[in-house]
């Protein structure tokens, strides 16, 4: 799940994992995240976890709650959002976003391993790879660019794809299938050449996703 990194004047004070349905934030000592500063209300804000999503709600605080410089009442947090309370900055980071940085597909060619780098001369490396794809799982296969041909298994409830700061989308596993959602960026990603109109769209086997200049095919095993 996500975590919060609390900092003051660029110095990180604490990191808090979001593990509960409700995480309270304020000056009073009984809050889950205590910020002992007069600019912070006794009960300032609450974070609510709904599935893989985390919302933050301002509890009618004296000085307000801001996200990326804008005052909010209640808002869904996205990876890398900065919550500002008084002089404190609280950065929201998701595990998916962090993992994306390490594993996802928009990297320079040098960091993309050859497709069969793990296989020895006997090609014995393929058997575990094939066996590790569970029935009913899904993956995305890169169709262009330096990482063309690379397939990434969607093992998490939410997988983030794209380029942070440019265009980011998410693929969410739901009980009835997978959904594709716009997360960040001025232009919206497209599915089969059609820009995403609403918040999310269901994905079907063979759908082609395009964002940040990269085309990927969604494969439902």
C-alpha positions as CSV (number, residue, x, y, z in Angstrom):
1,X,0.0,0.0,0.0
2,X,1.0,3.7,0.1
3,X,3.1,5.6,2.6
4,X,3.5,9.2,3.7
5,X,6.8,11.0,3.9
6,X,6.5,14.0,6.3
7,X,9.1,16.8,5.8
8,X,9.7,20.3,7.1
9,X,12.0,22.7,5.2
10,X,13.2,19.8,3.0
11,X,14.2,17.6,6.0
12,X,12.3,14.3,6.3
13,X,10.8,13.9,9.8
14,X,8.9,10.7,9.6
15,X,7.6,8.0,7.2
16,X,4.2,6.4,7.9
17,X,2.8,3.3,6.1
18,X,-0.9,3.6,5.4
19,X,-2.2,0.3,6.7
20,X,-5.6,1.2,8.3
21,X,-8.9,2.1,6.7
22,X,-8.7,5.4,8.5
23,X,-5.5,7.3,9.4
24,X,-6.0,10.6,11.3
25,X,-3.6,13.5,11.1
26,X,-3.4,16.5,13.5
27,X,-1.8,18.2,16.5
28,X,-3.5,16.2,19.2
29,X,-1.5,13.2,20.6
30,X,-4.2,10.6,19.9
31,X,-3.9,11.1,16.1
32,X,-2.1,8.4,14.0
33,X,0.2,11.0,12.6
34,X,0.9,13.8,15.1
35,X,2.3,17.1,13.8
36,X,2.9,19.3,16.8
37,X,2.7,22.7,15.3
38,X,0.3,25.6,16.0
39,X,-0.6,25.9,12.3
40,X,-2.0,22.3,12.4
41,X,-5.5,21.8,13.9
42,X,-6.1,19.3,16.7
43,X,-7.9,17.1,14.2
44,X,-6.7,18.4,10.9
45,X,-7.4,15.7,8.2
46,X,-8.2,12.0,7.8
47,X,-6.9,9.6,5.2
48,X,-9.4,6.9,4.1
49,X,-8.3,3.7,2.3
50,X,-10.9,2.3,-0.1
51,X,-9.5,-0.8,-1.8
52,X,-6.3,0.4,-3.4
53,X,-7.3,4.0,-3.4
54,X,-6.5,6.5,-0.6
55,X,-8.6,9.7,-0.1
56,X,-7.6,12.6,2.1
57,X,-10.3,14.8,3.7
58,X,-9.9,18.1,5.4
59,X,-11.7,18.1,8.8
60,X,-12.7,21.8,8.6
61,X,-9.2,22.7,9.8
62,X,-8.3,26.3,10.6
63,X,-5.6,26.7,8.0
64,X,-6.8,24.2,5.4
65,X,-5.3,21.2,3.6
66,X,-3.5,21.7,0.3
67,X,-2.5,19.2,-2.4
68,X,0.1,20.4,-4.9
69,X,-0.6,24.0,-3.9
70,X,-4.5,23.8,-4.2
71,X,-6.9,23.8,-1.2
72,X,-9.0,20.7,-1.1
73,X,-11.9,19.4,0.9
74,X,-11.7,15.7,-0.1
75,X,-9.5,14.3,-2.9
76,X,-8.1,11.0,-4.2
77,X,-4.4,10.9,-3.7
78,X,-2.1,10.0,-6.6
79,X,1.5,8.7,-6.5
80,X,3.9,11.6,-5.8
81,X,1.1,14.1,-4.6
82,X,2.4,16.6,-2.0
83,X,0.0,17.4,0.8
84,X,0.7,20.7,2.5
85,X,-0.4,21.3,6.1
86,X,1.0,24.5,7.7
87,X,4.7,24.5,6.9
88,X,4.8,20.7,6.6
89,X,4.9,18.8,3.3
90,X,3.6,15.2,3.2
91,X,4.5,13.3,0.0
92,X,2.2,10.3,-0.9
93,X,4.1,7.4,-2.4
94,X,2.5,4.1,-3.6
95,X,4.4,0.9,-3.7
96,X,3.1,0.5,-7.3
97,X,4.6,3.8,-8.2
98,X,7.9,2.9,-6.6
99,X,8.0,-0.5,-8.3
100,X,7.1,1.1,-11.5
101,X,10.3,3.2,-11.4
102,X,12.3,0.0,-11.0
103,X,10.5,-2.5,-13.2
104,X,8.2,-0.9,-15.8
105,X,8.8,-0.4,-19.4
106,X,9.7,3.2,-20.3
107,X,13.5,2.9,-19.6
108,X,16.5,3.5,-21.8
109,X,17.6,0.5,-23.9
110,X,20.6,-0.2,-21.7
111,X,18.5,-1.1,-18.7
112,X,16.2,-3.5,-20.6
113,X,17.4,-7.1,-20.2
114,X,17.5,-9.3,-23.2
115,X,14.2,-11.4,-23.4
116,X,16.0,-14.6,-22.4
117,X,18.8,-13.3,-20.2
118,X,18.0,-15.8,-17.4
119,X,18.1,-18.8,-19.6
120,X,21.2,-21.0,-19.6
121,X,22.6,-23.0,-22.5
122,X,20.1,-25.7,-21.9
123,X,17.2,-23.1,-22.0
124,X,16.1,-24.5,-18.7
125,X,15.2,-21.0,-17.6
126,X,12.0,-21.0,-19.6
127,X,10.2,-23.7,-17.7
128,X,9.8,-21.7,-14.4
129,X,8.8,-18.6,-16.5
130,X,6.0,-20.4,-18.1
131,X,4.9,-22.1,-14.9
132,X,4.8,-18.7,-13.1
133,X,2.0,-17.4,-15.3
134,X,-1.1,-18.4,-13.3
135,X,-4.4,-19.0,-15.1
136,X,-6.6,-16.0,-15.3
137,X,-3.7,-13.6,-14.9
138,X,-2.9,-10.7,-17.3
139,X,0.2,-9.0,-18.6
140,X,1.1,-6.1,-20.9
141,X,3.5,-6.5,-23.8
142,X,5.4,-3.6,-25.2
143,X,5.0,-3.1,-29.0
144,X,7.5,-0.4,-29.8
145,X,10.6,1.4,-28.6
146,X,13.7,0.1,-26.9
147,X,11.7,-2.4,-24.8
148,X,9.6,-3.8,-27.7
149,X,8.7,-7.4,-27.1
150,X,9.0,-7.2,-23.3
151,X,6.1,-8.6,-21.4
152,X,5.3,-7.6,-17.8
153,X,3.0,-9.7,-15.7
154,X,0.4,-7.8,-13.8
155,X,0.8,-9.3,-10.3
156,X,-0.6,-6.4,-8.3
157,X,-4.1,-5.1,-7.7
158,X,-2.9,-1.8,-9.3
159,X,-0.1,-1.5,-11.8
160,X,1.1,2.0,-12.8
161,X,2.4,2.6,-16.4
162,X,3.8,5.6,-18.2
163,X,6.3,8.3,-17.5
164,X,5.9,10.2,-14.1
165,X,5.4,13.9,-14.8
166,X,4.4,13.3,-18.4
167,X,1.6,10.8,-18.7
168,X,0.7,8.0,-16.2
169,X,-2.1,5.5,-16.2
170,X,-3.1,2.6,-14.1
171,X,-4.4,-1.0,-14.7
172,X,-6.5,-2.2,-11.8
173,X,-7.5,-5.8,-11.2
174,X,-11.2,-6.1,-10.3
175,X,-13.4,-9.1,-9.6
176,X,-14.9,-8.9,-13.0
177,X,-11.7,-8.2,-15.0
178,X,-9.2,-5.4,-15.5
179,X,-9.8,-1.6,-15.8
180,X,-7.6,1.0,-17.4
181,X,-7.6,4.5,-15.8
182,X,-6.0,7.9,-16.4
183,X,-3.8,9.1,-13.5
184,X,-1.6,12.0,-14.6
185,X,-0.8,14.1,-17.6
186,X,-2.5,16.7,-19.8
187,X,-3.2,14.3,-22.7
188,X,-5.2,11.2,-22.0
189,X,-4.0,7.7,-22.9
190,X,-5.9,5.8,-25.6
191,X,-7.2,2.2,-26.0
192,X,-7.3,0.9,-29.6
193,X,-6.7,4.4,-30.8
194,X,-9.5,6.0,-28.9
195,X,-8.6,8.5,-26.2
196,X,-10.0,7.6,-22.8
197,X,-13.2,9.6,-22.3
198,X,-14.2,8.7,-18.7
199,X,-12.3,7.9,-15.6
200,X,-11.7,4.3,-16.6
201,X,-12.5,1.7,-19.2
202,X,-12.6,-2.1,-19.0
203,X,-9.7,-3.9,-20.7
204,X,-10.2,-6.9,-23.0
205,X,-7.6,-9.4,-24.3
206,X,-5.7,-7.9,-27.2
207,X,-6.5,-4.3,-26.5
208,X,-3.7,-1.9,-27.4
209,X,-2.9,0.9,-24.9
210,X,-1.0,3.9,-26.0
211,X,0.6,6.5,-23.6
212,X,3.7,8.6,-23.4
213,X,4.7,7.5,-26.9
214,X,4.6,3.8,-26.1
215,X,2.1,1.2,-27.3
216,X,1.4,-1.9,-25.2
217,X,-0.9,-4.8,-25.7
218,X,-3.0,-6.1,-22.9
219,X,-3.0,-9.9,-22.7
220,X,-5.4,-11.8,-20.5
221,X,-4.1,-15.3,-20.0
